[in-house]
């Protein structure tokens, strides 16, 4: 793709190439400040996951994240403060062991990080590209905006 590299996201049966887009240096930190990092370079657009696991781990209707190349994320402090949890299925989450804020999590391939959007201290210059796992969203979850809604991962059946 012109202007950036690609990274595959989604479920095994519904892969979509997400394009990394250029952006400003993004400073971030956990609620307590123990974890600090910055993103220099390209990111994907934002994605919002409405699956039951993301609801359980976040306590809200969806989990909003972007991705960046491993080389674009620079740890300032607190990498040693990350607590890692993984289910037998392989699904997992990383959190600040001090305050419980979500933390960037290394993609299983090792080439990129998922970055929780709520940690960003400034506008990343990207917007929501889509909602995933809408087929299993909570009955009380009302999705706003015009971004595409997918039954499962990006590339799966589009619901709206």
N, C-alpha and C positions, 0 to 999 in steps of 0.2 A: 504494500500500500504506500502511496506517496506520503511523504512527511513523517513517517514513523515506522517502528517495527511492530510486529504483531505478537499476541500471546493468546493461546487457546484457553477458553474458560467454558464452563458448563459441565453437564453430566457426560458420561462416556458416550451415550447415544445421541447427544445434542451439543456438539462442540461448535463454538463460534469464535472466529478470530476477533479479538478486541484490539483496537489500534491504540498504541501509546501516543499521546498528544503532548506537545511541548507546553511548558508552563513555567510560572515563576518558582523561585525557591520557596518551599512551603515549610514553615516551622510548625512544630506540633509538640504536645506534651500530654501526659496523663493528668487526671484530676489533681493528684497530689504533687505532680512535677517530678516524681522519681524517674519516670521514663520520658526521655526527650530525644527527638530525632528530627532530621530534616530531609525533605525530598528535593533533589535537584535534578531536573530533567522531566522526562515525559511520564505521563500517567494515562490510564484508560479513563473513559467517562465513568460516571457513577452507576452502580447497579444496586438495586434494592431487592433483597431476598425475603420472601414471606413464608418460608418453610417453617415447620414446627420446631426444628432445632434452633434456627435463628431467633424465633420468638422466645424460646426457653432461655437461651443464653443472653439475650438482650433485655428481656422483660417488656418489650414493646412489639408493635405489629410487624416490623421489618428491620432488617439489618442493612445499613447503607455502607458500601465500601467502594474503593477504587483499587486499581492495581498499579504497581510500578516495578520496574526492573530492580533486581537485587542490587545492581551497581548504582542505582539512583537513590537508594535509601542510606543515609549516614546516621549511625547511632551517635548521639551526643552523650547520653548517660542512661543508665538503667537497664541495659540489655540483660544484665545479671539479675534484675528484679522481675523478670518475666516468669510467670507460672504457666505451664503448658498442660492442657487437658485433652485427652483423645479417647473417643469411644472405640470399642472393638471394630466397628465398621471403617475406622480411619478418619471419620469426621472429628474435627477438634476446634479448639479455640485457645488463644493466648491472652493472658491478662496480667495487669500490674499486680504483683504480690502484695503491695502496700495498700492500694486503694480500690483495686478491683476493676479499674478502667480496662476496656478492651485494648489490646496491643496489636501492632502489625504481626501478621502470621506468615511465615514462609510457605509458599506454594509447595506442594509435594515434589515438584520437579526441581526445586531449589533455585529456579531462575528468576523468581519474582516474589513480591510481598503483596498480600491483601492488606489494605490499610483502612481501618474504620474511619469513615468520614467525620464522625463526631470529634475526633482528635485534632482535626485541622484548625489552626488558629486564624487562617485567612481563606479567602476565596480561591479554590484550586483552578478556577477558570474552565471547569467542565461541569456538565449538568447530568441529570439522570437520563441514562440511555435506555433503561428498561427495568421492568419488574419481573422477577423470576419466582417460580414455584407459587404462582398465584392460584393454581389449582388446589393448593392445600392451605390457603390463607385462612385466618380466623374469620368466623362469620361476622364479627363486629368490625373487621378491618375494611375501611372505605378508602380506596386508592384514588388520590387526586392527580391532576395533571394529565398530560397527553402522551406520556412515554408509553411505548408498547408494553403489553402485559403478556407474559408467556406462561403456559401451563406448568412447565418444568423449567429447565435451564434455558439460557440463550440458545436460539435455534430450534427450540421445541415449538409445538403448536401455539400460534398466537391467538389469545383470547379477546384482545381488544387493541 
